[in-house]
Amino acid sequence: MRSTQLNLIKGEQTMPSRFEMEVDLPPKNSGLVAQISCEPVMNVPSRLVEVRYKLPFGLDVAPQGGLAVCTKENSGVSSNGNQEKPGDVLRYTSYFSMGLPRGDGLLSQGGAFAGALSWQCNLFDVLKAKAWQQVIDALTSNTKERTDEVVLIFERALPASN
C-alpha cells in the first residue's frame, strides 16, 4: 500500500471525507498501479487496509446490508502482513477480464491495433456490484493461470480512542 489518507486531528479520530491510495496490481511483474479514491461507507472512523494472498486463497465474506462484510478472520498468511478481520467491509478486489493490451510499447500498440485480446487485471469496486454473483465472479477470476496473488482492499473501523 503506497498511501492512505486519514483525517486525524490532535489525536482524535474523525470521519475521513475520502480515502486516497495507490495499489500495485497483480501479477507482481505487471508494473500496473491502480488509484483508489472513495468515500467511507462505515459510520465510524475507519481506514483502508490492503491484503495480498498467494493463490489459492480463502475468504469469508457475506452480503449484509448491501455490503460484503467479513464474517471471520482468515487463517492464511498474507504476503504483506495484513489480514482481514470480522466486521471489515470488502471494498475492492483484483479481478481479471478480457481486454486489449495496455502499455506504451510497440507490441502493446500493435496488439491493440490488431484487436488482440488478453487477460487484464483491474480493481473491482464491490459497492457497484448489482448482484452478489458479480462479487463471487470477480474474486474467482483470480486464478493461478492469470496471476500469482489476489489483492483485497477492506475498510476497517479504527479502534475507539481513549
Secondary structure, DSSP 8 states (H G I E B T S, - for coil): -------EETTEE---S-EEEEEE-SSGGG--EEEEEE---SSS-EEEEEEEEESS----EEEETTEEEE-S---S--TTS----TT-EEEEEEEEEEE---SSSHHHHHHHHHT--EEEEEEEEGGG-SSHHHHHHHHHT--TTT-SEEEEEEEEE-----
